[in-house]
Amino acid sequence: MAACLNISLRRSRIPSGLSILHSSQAILIASGCQSHRLRFYASKTKQKNNGRESREPDVPRTKDGNKGRLSTADLVPGSKQVLEDASQAELEKVAAKIQSTITWFKKQLAEIQSRGSGRVTPAILASVRVEAGTRGIVKLDEVSTVGVRDGTTLMINVFEDEMTKHVEKALYNSKIPNVIPQRQDARTIKIPMPKPTIDSRKEGFLAASKYAEEARTQVRKNIALGTKKGKFEKHSKELSEFQRLNDRFIQEIDKLLESSKKALNV
C-alpha cells in the first residue's frame, strides 16, 4: 500500500479509457496496487474557546419559527392591551373628577336655558350663595324659601330678619342676568323677571360659552395631573387611554353647548 502511494502521479499515466468520475472521488491505478476510492468531506467549522466549542446561545423562537425576530403575529394591538391595576385606578379616579365637572356644566346650562325660554322658576337662583356669619357660606334655600308669583316674579321669604341684607347682597353678587332684588319688607325680597329678548338670549349663550371653556380647562387639568402622576412612557397604552378620555369629555362639552345654542334660538 505504501509503495503504491509513493508512486509519482506526474509520471503515472492514466489509461485513456478511464476518467475521474467526480471531483470528490479519485481512482488511483498503479501496477500491483489495488484501486482505492478517496472520499473528501467538508469539515464543520468549530469555534473554540479555551478548548471548548462555543455554541450559539438559545434564542426563543417566535410563532413564525424565526429566532430573535418578532413577527406581526407576536404583536398585540393597543386596543387589546390591558392596563395595570394602578393605571386603571388612576384613570377611573380622573374620570370621576371630570364627570363632576360635566354635572356642574349641565346645571349651569339648565339655568341659562330656563331664563332664555322665559320660564320663571326658583332654579334660576340655584347658584346663589349667602354669607351666613358663623355658619359660613350656605345655599339660598338654606336661609329662605323661593317662590313664583304670576309666572313672572320671584318671591324670596327670608327666615330671619338679620339675614335679609346678606341675601340681598348675595343676589347682587351672583351677577345673574336680569336679577335685580327689590326689598318688600324685613323678610321679603321681590325679583321681577322680564321676558327674554334676542339680546338677553345672546347674553345667555355667551355665558354658556364661558362655562364651557371653564369645563374644558378642568378636563385638561385633570388629564394632565393624572398622566403626570402615572409617569407613563411615551406612546404607552396608558397615555392613549388618558387621551381618549380627554377627547370624549371635550366632545361631550361641545355637544352640550351646541344643544344650548339651539334651545336659546341664537
MARVO-871373 format. One record per residue: x, y, z of N, C-alpha, C in turn. Coordinates in pm, whole numbers, padded with zeros to 5 digits, always signed. Layout:
N
XYZXYZXYZ/...
***
This chain:
266
+00084-00120+00000+00000+00000+00000+00087+00123+00000/+00195+00122+00085+00285+00236+00092+00354+00259-00039/+00393+00146-00107+00460+00158-00235+00371+00223-00336/+00248+00188-00331+00153+00245-00427+00140+00394-00408/+00138+00442-00282+00117+00583-00255+00239+00665-00291/+00356+00601-00294+00478+00674-00326+00499+00692-00475/+00416+00633-00554+00430+00645-00700+00407+00789-00740/+00491+00846-00818+00476+00985-00863+00361+00994-00960/+00267+01079-00925+00148+01094-01011+00183+01159-01143/+00287+01241-01143+00324+01307-01267+00370+01207-01371/+00441+01102-01327+00493+01004-01421+00393+00896-01454/+00292+00883-01372+00192+00779-01396+00100+00823-01506/+00065+00730-01583-00030+00758-01690-00161+00686-01661/-00266+00761-01679-00399+00701-01661-00450+00663-01797/-00488+00541-01811-00538+00497-01942-00649+00587-01990/-00648+00605-02124-00747+00695-02182-00889+00649-02157/-00907+00523-02134-01042+00471-02110-01096+00505-01975/-01006+00552-01887-01051+00585-01752-01061+00736-01737/-01143+00779-01653-01159+00923-01626-01192+00943-01480/-01171+01066-01435-01210+01099-01297-01361+01111-01292/-01420+01027-01210-01567+01018-01209-01631+01137-01138/-01573+01192-01033-01635+01301-00955-01525+01383-00890/-01551+01510-00869-01449+01595-00809-01414+01551-00670/-01506+01486-00602-01480+01442-00465-01429+01300-00459/-01408+01237-00578-01358+01100-00581-01241+01092-00679/-01150+01005-00655-01037+00983-00748-00998+00837-00744/-00962+00784-00857-00920+00644-00863-00773+00640-00904/-00695+00584-00820-00552+00572-00847-00524+00429-00895/-00458+00422-01003-00425+00290-01057-00273+00281-01071/-00219+00183-01018-00074+00161-01031-00049+00012-01040/+00067-00022-01094+00100-00162-01110+00112-00230-00976/+00043-00341-00959+00049-00417-00835-00026-00355-00721/-00104-00254-00746-00179-00187-00638-00327-00203-00661/-00392-00211-00556-00538-00216-00565-00592-00074-00578/-00706-00063-00641-00769+00069-00654-00836+00106-00522/-00820+00230-00487-00881+00280-00363-00959+00406-00395/-01077+00418-00336-01161+00537-00355-01142+00629-00236/-01100+00752-00266-01079+00851-00162-01200+00943-00156/-01253+00960-00041-01369+01048-00023-01325+01173+00053/-01378+01286+00011-01347+01413+00076-01475+01469+00137/-01469+01499+00265-01586+01551+00336-01558+01693+00383/-01664+01774+00376-01650+01911+00428-01646+01906+00579/-01545+01966+00636-01534+01964+00783-01618+02076+00842/-01677+02051+00958-01758+02151+01026-01667+02253+01094/-01698+02377+01069-01621+02483+01133-01659+02493+01278/-01562+02485+01361-01586+02490+01506-01512+02608+01564/-01584+02684+01638-01522+02793+01711-01484+02742+01848/-01358+02757+01879-01311+02705+02006-01279+02820+02100/-01322+02801+02220-01295+02899+02325-01241+02824+02445/-01107+02838+02461-01041+02765+02570-01061+02615+02556/-01054+02568+02434-01065+02424+02412-01208+02374+02408/-01306+02464+02419-01446+02422+02416-01514+02477+02291/-01611+02406+02244-01689+02453+02132-01785+02559+02182/-01788+02674+02114-01884+02778+02153-02010+02761+02070/-02116+02746+02136-02243+02726+02067-02324+02855+02066/-02405+02867+01965-02493+02985+01954-02593+02981+02068/-02606+03090+02143-02700+03089+02256-02842+03061+02209/-02913+02992+02293-03051+02959+02259-03136+03085+02257/-03201+03110+02146-03291+03225+02132-03431+03172+02112/-03525+03214+02192-03661+03162+02177-03717+03194+02040/-03782+03097+01986-03841+03115+01854-03976+03184+01866/-04009+03263+01766-04138+03329+01763-04238+03236+01696/-04362+03285+01683-04467+03199+01629-04439+03156+01486/-04363+03238+01411-04334+03200+01273-04208+03116+01261/-04147+03079+01376-04032+02990+01375-03899+03060+01364/-03897+03190+01347-03772+03262+01334-03715+03295+01471/-03582+03291+01481-03518+03323+01608-03488+03472+01615/-03518+03530+01732-03477+03667+01759-03550+03773+01680/-03655+03738+01608-03730+03838+01534-03877+03828+01569/-03942+03945+01581-04085+03948+01610-04162+03952+01479/-04263+03872+01471-04350+03875+01355-04477+03950+01390/-04558+03981+01291-04684+04052+01317-04776+03970+01406/-04757+03837+01405-04841+03752+01489-04808+03767+01637/-04685+03815+01665-04644+03831+01805-04684+03966+01863/-04725+04061+01777-04760+04194+01824-04902+04197+01877/-04923+04272+01986-05056+04284+02048-05113+04420+02016/-05231+04428+01952-05291+04558+01921-05314+04639+02047/-05304+04772+02035-05323+04859+02151-05459+04842+02215/-05562+04816+02133-05697+04801+02186-05713+04678+02273/-05620+04579+02257-05629+04456+02334-05532+04452+02451/-05448+04555+02463-05355+04559+02575-05431+04593+02703/-05388+04538+02813-05457+04555+02941-05377+04649+03030/-05447+04745+03091-05381+04838+03182-05350+04769+03314/-05243+04813+03377-05211+04763+03510-05315+04817+03609/-05328+04750+03722-05431+04787+03820-05415+04932+03866/-05292+04974+03893-05268+05110+03940-05307+05213+03834/-05274+05184+03709-05307+05276+03600-05458+05283+03579/-05524+05169+03585-05669+05165+03570-05737+05243+03682/-05687+05230+03803-05745+05301+03918-05730+05452+03901/-05614+05495+03854-05591+05639+03833-05681+05692+03721/-05699+05612+03617-05786+05652+03506-05929+05671+03554/-05978+05579+03635-06114+05589+03687-06129+05707+03783/-06025+05734+03859-06027+05847+03952-06038+05979+03876/-05961+05992+03771-05965+06114+03689-06101+06127+03621/-06154+06016+03571-06284+06019+03505-06394+06065+03600/-06387+06023+03726-06487+06064+03825-06480+06214+03851/-06360+06269+03858-06344+06413+03880-06400+06491+03762/-06371+06444+03643-06419+06514+03524-06571+06505+03515/-06627+06392+03555-06772+06376+03550-06842+06477+03640/-06782+06509+03753-06840+06611+03842-06839+06748+03774/-06737+06774+03693-06731+06899+03617-06842+06903+03512/-06865+06790+03447-06973+06783+03347-07108+06806+03412/-07128+06751+03530-07254+06770+03604-07275+06918+03636/-07169+06983+03682-07176+07126+03711-07212+07206+03585/-07149+07171+03473-07173+07242+03347-07318+07225+03301/-07371+07107+03314-07510+07082+03276-07606+07167+03360/-07573+07181+03487-07657+07261+03577-07658+07407+03535/-07541+07460+03499-07534+07598+03453-07613+07619+03325/-07604+07525+03235-07678+07535+03109-07828+07531+03133/-07871+07447+03227-08014+07437+03257-08069+07570+03306/-07995+07638+03391-08039+07768+03442-08045+07872+03330/-07945+07872+03243-07941+07968+03132-08057+07943+03036/-08082+07817+03005-08190+07784+02913-08326+07818+02973/-08338+07800+03104-08464+07833+03171-08492+07983+03160/-08392+08064+03181-08411+08209+03168-08436+08248+03023/-08365+08183+02932-08381+08216+02791-08516+08178+02734/-08578+08077+02792-08709+08033+02743-08823+08119+02797/-08794+08203+02896-08897+08288+02954-08967+08223+03072/-08933+08099+03103-08994+08034+03219-08928+08087+03346/-09007+08125+03442-08956+08175+03569-08972+08067+03674/-08861+08013+03723-08864+07908+03824-08760+07939+03931/-08776+07883+04051-08675+07903+04157-08536+07857+04117/-08528+07766+04017-08398+07715+03973-08307+07825+03920/-08367+07937+03881-08287+08049+03830-08187+08097+03936/-08226+08085+04064-08141+08132+04174-08064+08020+04243/-08056+07903+04178-07992+07786+04241-07844+07807+04270/-07780+07892+04193-07635+07911+04211-07600+08017+04316/-07700+08083+04372-07674+08191+04469-07623+08132+04601/-07516+08191+04654-07460+08150+04783-07460+08271+04877/-07496+08246+05004-07514+08353+05102-07412+08340+05215/-07352+08451+05253-07261+08454+05368-07346+08461+05494/-07344+08351+05573-07433+08340+05689-07359+08352+05821/-07262+08438+05829-07191+08462+05954-07113+08340+06001/-07142+08295+06125-07070+08181+06182-07101+08050+06108/-07209+08048+06033-07246+07927+05958-07168+07915+05828/-07098+08021+05794-07020+08017+05671-07106+08047+05549/-07061+08001+05434-07134+08022+05309-07233+07908+05288/-07360+07945+05265-07466+07845+05251-07547+07872+05124/-07627+07775+05085-07716+07792+04970-07832+07883+05008/-07892+07946+04906-08003+08038+04930-08121+07968+04996/-08148+07844+04955-08265+07774+05011-08243+07725+05154/-08123+07747+05210-08098+07712+05350-08136+07825+05445/-08153+07946+05391-08189+08060+05476-08319+08127+05431/-08382+08072+05327-08505+08133+05277-08582+08035+05189/-08702+08074+05150-08780+07999+05051-08796+08086+04928/-08800+08021+04811-08813+08095+04685-08936+08044+04612/-09023+08136+04573-09145+08101+04500-09164+08189+04378/-09271+08161+04301-09301+08237+04180-09443+08294+04190/-09458+08422+04156-09588+08485+04159-09623+08535+04019/-09743+08502+03975-09793+08544+03844-09707+08494+03728/-09622+08398+03753-09541+08340+03647-09429+08430+03597/-09416+08549+03657-09314+08643+03609-09225+08699+03718/-09259+08674+03845-09186+08736+03956-09140+08633+04057/-09014+08643+04097-08960+08556+04202-08981+08624+04337/-09030+08548+04434-09054+08599+04569-08967+08521+04668/-08885+08596+04744-08795+08533+04842-08838+08572+04982/-08863+08472+05066-08900+08494+05206-08787+08443+05295/-08717+08536+05360-08601+08503+05444-08648+08458+05582/-08580+08359+05638-08622+08303+05767-08597+08401+05882/-08490+08476+05879-08454+08565+05989-08430+08707+05936/-08473+08806+06015-08461+08945+05972-08316+08984+05942/-08226+08943+06031-08086+08984+06015-08019+08922+05892/-08082+08821+05832-08023+08756+05714-08067+08822+05584/-08167+08908+05591-08222+08968+05468-08116+09048+05392/-08039+09127+05462-07936+09208+05396-07827+09120+05332/-07799+09007+05394-07698+08915+05338-07751+08847+05212/-07882+08815+05214-07944+08754+05095-07946+08854+04981/-07981+08977+05012-07986+09081+04909-07848+09103+04847/-07745+09104+04930-07608+09122+04882-07566+09004+04793/-07605+08884+04835-07570+08765+04757-07636+08767+04620/-07758+08817+04611-07828+08825+04483-07757+08921+04388/-07710+09033+04439-07635+09128+04356-07503+09067+04310/-07435+09000+04402-07303+08943+04370-07310+08824+04274/-07428+08763+04263-07442+08646+04174-07428+08685+04027/-07457+08810+03997-07447+08863+03859-07529+08781+03760/-07642+08728+03807-07732+08656+03717-07806+08761+03633/-07809+08744+03501-07874+08843+03415-08019+08871+03457/-08055+08999+03462-08192+09045+03491-08236+09021+03635/-08147+08978+03722-08183+08958+03863-08149+09085+03940/-08254+09163+03968-08239+09289+04042-08332+09283+04163/-08279+09253+04282-08364+09237+04402-08429+09368+04448/-08553+09355+04493-08628+09469+04548-08685+09426+04683/-08640+09491+04790-08687+09454+04924-08830+09506+04945/-08915+09415+04995-09054+09449+05021-09078+09481+05168/-09019+09401+05255-09027+09425+05399-08905+09362+05466/-08912+09341+05597-08795+09292+05672-08749+09155+05627/-08841+09075+05570-08803+08938+05532-08837+08902+05387/-08890+08995+05312-08936+08964+05177-08860+09043+05071/-08816+08969+04967-08746+09031+04853-08817+08989+04725/-08844+09085+04638-08910+09058+04510-08812+09077+04395/-08822+08988+04295-08736+09000+04176-08823+08985+04051/-08862+09094+03987-08938+09085+03861-08846+09033+03750/-08894+08937+03673-08815+08879+03564-08876+08920+03431/-08806+09001+03353-08859+09044+03224-08859+08929+03122/-08943+08942+03020-08944+08842+02915-08812+08847+02838/-08762+08733+02798-08632+08733+02729-08641+08799+02591/-08538+08869+02557-08527+08931+02424-08415+08861+02348/-08398+08900+02223-08290+08842+02144-08155+08872+02208/-08141+08994+02257-08015+09033+02320-07989+08953+02448/-08095+08932+02528-08078+08857+02653-08044+08711+02625/-08100+08656+02518-08067+08517+02482-07923+08505+02434/-07878+08608+02361-07738+08608+02317-07644+08618+02436/-07684+08701+02533-07603+08712+02654-07599+08578+02728/-07712+08509+02726-07717+08378+02789-07623+08279+02722/-07617+08284+02588-07527+08193+02516-07381+08228+02541/-07351+08358+02553-07214+08398+02584-07173+08345+02722/-07268+08350+02816-07240+08295+02949-07219+08144+02941/-07299+08077+02858-07285+07932+02841-07150+07897+02780/-07105+07978+02685-06975+07956+02621-06862+07972+02722/-06878+08068+02812-06778+08090+02916-06771+07969+03009/-06887+07918+03048-06890+07798+03134-06829+07678+03062/-06854+07669+02931-06799+07558+02853-06647+07560+02854/-06590+07679+02839-06443+07691+02839-06386+07656+02976/-06457+07696+03081-06412+07660+03216-06414+07508+03234/-06517+07445+03179-06527+07299+03190-06414+07231+03112/-06384+07280+02992-06275+07222+02912-06141+07236+02986/-06121+07351+03048-05997+07374+03122-05982+07273+03236/-06092+07247+03305-06089+07149+03415-06060+07008+03364/-06115+06975+03248-06090+06843+03189-05941+06827+03159/-05884+06924+03090-05742+06916+03053-05652+06914+03177/-05692+06992+03278-05613+06998+03401-05610+06862+03470/-05725+06798+03480-05731+06666+03545-05656+06560+03466/-05665+06566+03334-05592+06472+03250-05441+06490+03269/-05396+06615+03270-05253+06643+03287-05203+06595+03422/-05281+06616+03527-05241+06571+03660-05233+06419+03667/-05328+06352+03602-05330+06206+03603-05211+06145+03531/-05177+06199+03415-05063+06146+03339-04930+06179+03407/-04924+06296+03471-04801+06333+03542-04779+06242+03662/-04886+06209+03731-04874+06122+03848-04833+05981+03807/-04884+05933+03694-04852+05798+03649-04713+05783+03590/-04653+05893+03542-04520+05889+03480-04514+05782+03371/-04609+05787+03279-04619+05686+03175-04518+05713+03063/-04477+05607+02996-04382+05619+02886-04453+05674+02763/-04374+05736+02676-04429+05793+02553-04485+05681+02466/-04599+05707+02405-04669+05612+02318-04718+05488+02394/-04731+05498+02526-04778+05383+02604-04929+05370+02595/-04978+05252+02633-05121+05227+02634-05191+05323+02730/-05127+05351+02843-05187+05440+02944-05210+05580+02889/-05111+05634+02820-05127+05768+02763-05238+05771+02659/-05250+05664+02583-05357+05656+02482-05494+05658+02548/-05507+05587+02660-05635+05583+02731-05670+05719+02790/-05572+05788+02846-05598+05921+02901-05635+06020+02791/-05571+06009+02675-05604+06096+02563-05745+06068+02513/-05781+05940+02509-05916+05903+02467-06020+05958+02564/-05988+05955+02694-06078+06009+02796-06094+06160+02777/-05984+06228+02752-05987+06373+02728-06076+06407+02609/-06055+06337+02499-06132+06364+02377-06281+06339+02398/-06314+06235+02472-06455+06200+02493-06527+06309+02572/-06466+06359+02679-06532+06461+02761-06536+06597+02691/-06431+06631+02618-06432+06757+02543-06543+06754+02439/-06559+06640+02373-06664+06626+02273-06803+06638+02338/-06819+06583+02457-06947+06594+02528-06978+06739+02562/-06878+06813+02607-06898+06956+02638-06940+07033+02514/-06875+07006+02402-06909+07074+02277-07053+07045+02235/-07096+06921+02251-07233+06884+02214-07336+06952+02305/-07306+06959+02434-07397+07025+02528-07410+07174+02496/-07299+07237+02461-07303+07379+02426-07383+07401+02298/-07367+07313+02203-07442+07325+02077-07592+07308+02101/-07628+07215+02190-07769+07196+02224-07826+07319+02293/-07746+07382+02378-07789+07504+02446-07812+07617+02347/-07727+07624+02246-07742+07728+02143-07875+07712+02069/-07910+07589+02038-08037+07564+01970-08155+07596+02061/-08142+07562+02190-08251+07588+02285-08274+07737+02303/-08168+07816+02296-08180+07962+02312-08218+08031+02181/-08214+07953+02073-08252+08006+01942-08166+08127+01903/-08035+08110+01914-07943+08218+01876-07845+08169+01769/
***
